[in-house]
Amino acid sequence: MAGEHTYKEIMSQPEAWQSALDDFRARLADLQSLELERYDDILFTGCGSTYYLALAAAALFRDKGFNAQGLPASEIWLYPRLSYRANKETLLIAVSRSGTTTETIRAVESFKTKAKGSVLTLTCYPKSELAQLGHINLVFPSGQEQSIAQTRAFTVLYLATVALAQVSSKQDFFSLSSLSEVGGRLLQAHTDLAKRVGADAQLERFYFLGSGARYGLACELSLKMKEMTLSHSEPFHFLEFRHGPQSMVNEHTLMIGLVSEENEASERAVLNEMKVRGAQVLVLANHDADISFNSKTTALLRNVLYLPVLQLMAFERSLSKGLNPDKPHNLTAVVVLDS
């Protein structure tokens, strides 16, 4: 059946999160030995989905007071002088679902040769090349996938960086366990919504808006819509959408807002303006939204909840267009370069 693997991977995420947190807990002593506060800079990297994960994770760490950024692995490999300060103590955190992506491997190898610091790797496959390259290597088998487009792997690896951010700031990560229950509830409660919106043939343009720690997640969700459905899809910071992109809005547009609590009024104002211009609007927030989390965890911890239902929406759109979300057009599971 077309999409069989992708569907199972999306729907099984809550259970996979709990397994990942158990694996994280087992390595807690090793992670605490890193003493993240001693590093001048923290640099997250990945390719494709995991680059967007790097953006989201770096925002989490900046919120905790660290000097953190996210860059594509190819930039670290090919432009090291522009990527990190060679004379500063830097922690490189390299993320890859497969652990075999060429750019990520090259970035780590280059960093270890030219930079001052340590390497932490996160992947889903214990025997992969990346899982042997770090000073500490974290492996989360519950994120392993058969489909090409990342869904379960992304949220598992992202949740690991959330747990790491908590530990780095001397806070517990045990409250993350409650997210599994909320994630399962959201998938069950909004299956019909995902199918209805995904199958709406009148929709031609999708814009995912997310600011702060949610921008990287908006990028990832936009990528899922592109990969699975071959649709016009772009991510933006909320208020940036007014500066030009709003010219694209019409009655065939869906605006998807990853609304925060801290700047809710400003973000909803953008969505309301686009609705006046003819767009359809889908709001995700902790309360009073089309998809409401109703979670008691803190805002930074529950960001992972923005992902599953929207992944399911992309899955349903792919099926409605006669595509196979397990095998997106022109894509392979891993990009391996010849040199």
Phi, psi and omega per residue, in radians:
M1 nan 2.313 3.127
A2 -1.034 2.263 3.080
G3 1.437 0.137 -3.074
E4 -1.017 -0.791 -3.098
H5 -1.199 -0.786 -3.113
T6 -1.057 -0.743 -3.130
Y7 -1.070 -0.813 -3.137
K8 -1.100 -0.670 -3.110
E9 -1.217 -0.631 3.082
I10 -1.189 -0.838 -3.020
M11 -1.278 -0.373 -3.100
S12 -1.587 0.072 -3.049
Q13 -1.029 -0.768 -3.116
P14 -0.972 -0.736 3.106
E15 -1.178 -0.668 3.135
A16 -1.129 -0.618 3.117
W17 -1.077 -0.755 -3.114
Q18 -1.129 -0.712 3.092
S19 -1.096 -0.714 -3.141
A20 -1.111 -0.700 3.122
L21 -1.169 -0.584 3.054
D22 -1.129 -0.737 3.107
D23 -1.138 -0.676 3.108
F24 -1.100 -0.785 -3.129
R25 -1.042 -0.622 -3.122
A26 -1.163 -0.376 -3.126
R27 -1.865 0.238 -3.014
L28 -1.038 -0.733 -3.128
A29 -1.085 -0.737 3.110
D30 -1.081 -0.749 -3.104
L31 -1.179 -0.679 3.113
Q32 -1.136 -0.496 3.112
S33 -1.200 -0.307 3.106
L34 -1.155 -0.544 -3.106
E35 0.903 1.184 -3.031
L36 -0.988 -0.483 -3.099
E37 -1.151 -0.258 -3.119
R38 -1.443 -0.174 -3.109
Y39 -1.511 2.438 3.060
D40 -1.246 -0.679 -3.087
D41 -2.364 2.584 2.986
I42 -2.141 2.176 -3.043
L43 -2.093 2.032 3.079
F44 -1.664 2.516 3.113
T45 -2.587 2.759 3.102
G46 -3.099 -3.021 3.119
C47 -2.300 2.452 3.125
G48 1.078 -2.152 -3.126
S49 -0.973 -0.739 -3.082
T50 -1.321 -0.309 2.945
Y51 -1.178 -0.753 3.105
Y52 -1.150 -0.597 3.029
L53 -1.073 -0.703 3.119
A54 -1.057 -0.704 3.090
L55 -1.078 -0.792 -3.112
A56 -1.173 -0.727 -3.118
A57 -1.173 -0.715 3.135
A58 -1.075 -0.660 3.101
A59 -1.104 -0.691 3.085
L60 -1.026 -0.768 -3.089
F61 -1.263 -0.600 3.054
R62 -1.105 -0.653 3.099
D63 -1.098 -0.468 3.121
K64 -1.535 0.019 3.073
G65 1.736 0.107 3.132
F66 -1.589 2.678 3.013
N67 -1.517 1.640 -3.002
A68 -2.228 2.571 3.033
Q69 -2.543 2.825 3.073
G70 -2.079 2.344 -3.134
L71 -2.396 2.644 2.996
P72 -1.111 2.536 -3.128
A73 -1.040 -0.595 -3.136
S74 -1.087 -0.571 3.116
E75 -1.196 -0.715 3.135
I76 -1.173 -0.651 3.127
W77 -1.223 -0.872 -2.989
L78 -1.615 -0.431 -3.106
Y79 -2.258 1.050 -3.054
P80 -1.061 -0.642 -3.109
R81 -1.129 -0.445 3.126
L82 -1.619 -0.119 -2.993
S83 -1.753 -0.576 -3.109
Y84 -2.705 2.815 3.135
R85 -1.587 1.911 -2.993
A86 -1.102 -0.416 -3.098
N87 -1.652 0.098 3.136
K88 -1.939 2.574 3.126
E89 -1.240 2.002 -3.029
T90 -2.152 2.426 2.989
L91 -1.822 2.059 3.058
L92 -1.636 2.151 3.087
I93 -1.944 1.858 -3.061
A94 -1.776 2.237 -3.047
V95 -2.108 2.275 3.109
S96 -2.697 2.245 3.099
R97 -1.015 -0.930 -3.047
S98 -1.418 -0.524 -3.031
G99 1.334 0.220 -3.093
T100 -2.212 0.066 -3.122
T101 -1.122 2.207 -2.999
T102 -1.011 -0.842 -3.081
E103 -1.044 -0.686 -3.124
T104 -1.185 -0.732 3.081
I105 -1.058 -0.812 -3.124
R106 -1.134 -0.663 3.125
A107 -1.069 -0.777 3.138
V108 -1.149 -0.782 -3.140
E109 -1.073 -0.773 3.122
S110 -1.105 -0.767 -3.131
F111 -1.065 -0.763 -3.102
K112 -1.146 -0.467 3.135
T113 -1.453 -0.686 -2.939
K114 -1.857 -0.326 -2.983
A115 -1.852 2.912 3.063
K116 -1.868 1.974 -3.115
G117 2.714 -2.780 -3.057
S118 -2.254 2.927 -3.141
V119 -2.212 2.290 3.005
L120 -2.066 2.233 3.139
T121 -1.995 2.581 3.068
L122 -2.259 2.149 3.107
T123 -2.626 3.089 -3.118
C124 -1.873 -0.067 -3.030
Y125 -2.202 1.987 -3.000
P126 -1.143 -0.473 -3.080
K127 -1.679 0.108 -3.122
S128 -1.249 2.818 -3.119
E129 -1.098 -0.730 -3.107
L130 -1.078 -0.624 -3.099
A131 -1.198 -0.044 3.092
Q132 -1.924 -0.084 -2.942
L133 -1.686 -0.343 -3.046
G134 -1.500 2.847 2.970
H135 -1.215 -0.587 2.953
I136 -2.312 2.314 -3.117
N137 -2.121 2.094 3.103
L138 -1.794 2.318 -3.120
V139 -2.160 2.333 -3.111
F140 -2.224 1.483 -3.075
P141 -1.036 -0.437 -3.113
S142 -1.153 -0.213 3.092
G143 -1.587 -0.022 -3.120
Q144 -1.078 2.495 -3.058
E145 -2.402 2.735 3.016
Q146 -1.781 -0.427 3.130
S147 -1.397 2.844 -3.081
I148 -1.416 -0.806 -3.138
A149 -1.279 2.250 -3.107
Q150 -1.310 2.286 2.991
T151 -2.310 -1.250 3.137
R152 -1.076 -0.716 -3.134
A153 -1.066 -0.728 -3.119
F154 -1.082 -0.868 -3.068
T155 -1.203 -0.606 3.094
V156 -1.106 -0.848 -3.110
L157 -1.208 -0.650 3.088
Y158 -1.114 -0.768 3.141
L159 -1.073 -0.569 3.083
A160 -1.115 -0.658 3.111
T161 -1.243 -0.552 3.062
V162 -1.117 -0.789 3.106
A163 -1.082 -0.692 3.126
L164 -1.121 -0.689 3.104
A165 -1.090 -0.689 3.108
Q166 -1.113 -0.821 -3.125
V167 -1.116 -0.680 -3.094
S168 -1.124 -0.465 -3.138
S169 -1.812 0.348 3.069
K170 1.091 0.598 3.076
Q171 -2.034 2.658 -3.123
D172 -1.366 2.732 3.126
F173 -1.977 0.150 -3.039
F174 -1.170 -0.472 3.136
S175 -1.146 -0.272 3.097
L176 -1.107 -0.412 -3.113
S177 -1.044 -0.541 -3.121
S178 -1.186 -0.303 -3.116
L179 -1.177 -0.495 3.132
S180 -1.068 -0.766 3.123
E181 -1.131 -0.768 -3.139
V182 -1.146 -0.738 3.130
G183 -1.055 -0.747 3.094
G184 -1.107 -0.717 3.116
R185 -1.103 -0.730 -3.129
L186 -1.118 -0.753 -3.138
L187 -1.100 -0.718 3.135
Q188 -1.219 -0.712 -3.059
A189 -1.263 -0.461 -2.996
H190 -2.069 0.367 3.070
T191 -1.054 -0.766 -3.122
D192 -1.163 -0.702 3.110
L193 -1.084 -0.786 3.133
A194 -1.055 -0.702 -3.132
K195 -1.235 -0.731 -3.122
R196 -1.127 -0.847 -3.132
V197 -1.210 -0.745 -3.137
G198 -1.073 -0.581 -3.097
A199 -1.556 0.035 -3.107
D200 -1.296 1.784 -3.085
A201 -1.224 -0.233 3.121
Q202 -1.315 -0.334 -3.135
L203 -1.426 2.235 -3.117
E204 -2.125 -0.405 -3.065
R205 -2.287 2.327 -3.100
F206 -2.170 2.216 3.103
Y207 -2.157 2.128 -3.129
F208 -1.783 2.067 -3.107
L209 -1.882 2.231 3.102
G210 -2.714 2.364 -3.121
S211 -2.110 2.898 -3.127
G212 1.063 -2.308 -3.104
A213 -1.208 -0.163 -3.109
R214 -1.667 -0.118 -3.118
Y215 -1.112 -0.791 3.108
G216 -1.047 -0.595 3.107
L217 -1.226 -0.646 3.068
A218 -1.094 -0.686 3.087
C219 -1.069 -0.779 -3.129
E220 -1.130 -0.751 3.131
L221 -1.140 -0.658 3.069
S222 -1.105 -0.698 3.097
L223 -1.090 -0.692 3.116
K224 -1.073 -0.707 3.124
M225 -1.134 -0.699 3.099
K226 -1.116 -0.915 -3.029
E227 -1.087 -0.879 -3.012
M228 -1.361 -0.567 -2.928
T229 -2.072 -0.119 -3.113
L230 0.959 0.701 -3.117
S231 -1.836 2.747 3.033
H232 -1.217 2.060 -3.059
S233 -2.596 2.355 3.141
E234 -2.506 2.594 3.054
P235 -1.805 2.620 3.079
F236 -2.590 2.681 2.844
H237 -1.168 2.570 -3.029
F238 -0.902 -1.080 -3.002
L239 -1.256 -0.373 3.085
E240 -1.141 -0.405 -3.080
F241 -1.106 -0.458 3.116
R242 -1.228 -0.384 -3.005
H243 -1.579 1.055 3.084
G244 2.017 -0.976 -3.067
P245 -1.011 -0.469 -3.130
Q246 -1.081 -0.263 3.085
S247 -1.129 -0.335 -3.125
M248 -1.486 -0.140 -3.033
V249 -1.285 2.319 3.011
N250 -2.644 -2.956 -3.067
E251 -1.238 -0.142 3.114
H252 -1.752 0.271 -3.073
T253 -1.799 2.414 2.966
L254 -2.026 2.121 3.056
M255 -1.690 2.111 3.123
I256 -1.920 2.030 -3.068
G257 -1.857 2.118 3.026
L258 -1.587 1.471 -2.934
V259 -1.434 2.357 3.117
S260 -1.621 3.004 3.016
E261 -1.547 -0.639 -3.031
E262 -1.220 -0.509 3.140
N263 -2.253 0.637 -3.036
E264 -1.025 -0.774 -3.069
A265 -1.082 -0.786 -3.131
S266 -1.148 -0.669 -3.095
E267 -1.301 -0.724 3.086
R268 -1.146 -0.529 3.120
A269 -1.073 -0.703 3.104
V270 -1.093 -0.802 -3.133
L271 -1.092 -0.715 3.137
N272 -1.136 -0.667 3.102
E273 -1.119 -0.705 -3.141
M274 -1.213 -0.546 3.071
K275 -1.138 -0.690 3.068
V276 -1.085 -0.574 3.138
R277 -1.395 0.007 3.036
G278 1.961 -0.127 -3.089
A279 -1.298 2.654 2.872
Q280 -1.463 2.645 -3.045
V281 -2.283 2.383 3.051
L282 -2.217 2.089 -3.042
V283 -1.908 2.304 2.991
L284 -2.034 2.243 -3.136
A285 -2.801 3.023 -3.127
N286 -1.236 -0.559 -3.131
H287 -2.467 2.701 2.977
D288 0.983 0.909 -3.106
A289 -2.432 2.963 3.046
D290 -1.066 -0.662 3.040
I291 -2.177 1.788 -3.092
S292 -1.802 2.271 -3.101
F293 -1.360 -0.711 -3.065
N294 0.895 0.835 -3.130
S295 -1.816 2.510 -3.129
K296 -1.624 -0.045 3.099
T297 -1.306 2.871 -3.117
T298 -1.192 2.814 -3.047
A299 -1.006 -0.807 -3.099
L300 -1.134 -0.596 -3.103
L301 -1.282 -0.565 -3.030
R302 -1.601 0.144 -3.120
N303 -1.013 -0.516 -3.132
V304 -1.045 -0.393 -3.094
L305 -1.220 -0.270 3.095
Y306 -1.218 -0.305 -2.915
L307 -1.526 -0.872 -2.898
P308 -1.029 -0.814 -3.083
V309 -1.156 -0.625 3.127
L310 -1.280 -0.555 2.979
Q311 -1.073 -0.738 3.139
L312 -1.136 -0.627 3.096
M313 -1.101 -0.750 3.085
A314 -1.114 -0.698 3.088
F315 -1.015 -0.820 -3.117
E316 -1.163 -0.628 3.103
R317 -1.158 -0.678 3.107
S318 -1.038 -0.822 3.121
L319 -1.109 -0.696 -3.097
S320 -1.147 -0.411 3.118
K321 -1.631 0.100 3.124
G322 1.330 0.399 -3.134
L323 -1.749 2.961 3.086
N324 -1.968 1.819 -3.096
P325 -1.110 -0.320 3.074
D326 -1.200 -0.464 -3.026
K327 -2.346 1.324 -3.131
P328 -1.053 2.628 -3.096
H329 -1.031 2.272 3.026
N330 1.223 0.125 -3.045
L331 -1.939 2.665 2.972
T332 -2.167 2.846 -3.071
A333 -1.172 -0.547 -3.097
V334 -2.388 2.433 3.033
V335 -1.690 1.974 3.134
V336 -2.040 2.125 -3.119
L337 -1.588 2.680 -3.111
D338 -1.290 -0.463 -3.068
S339 -2.386 nan nan
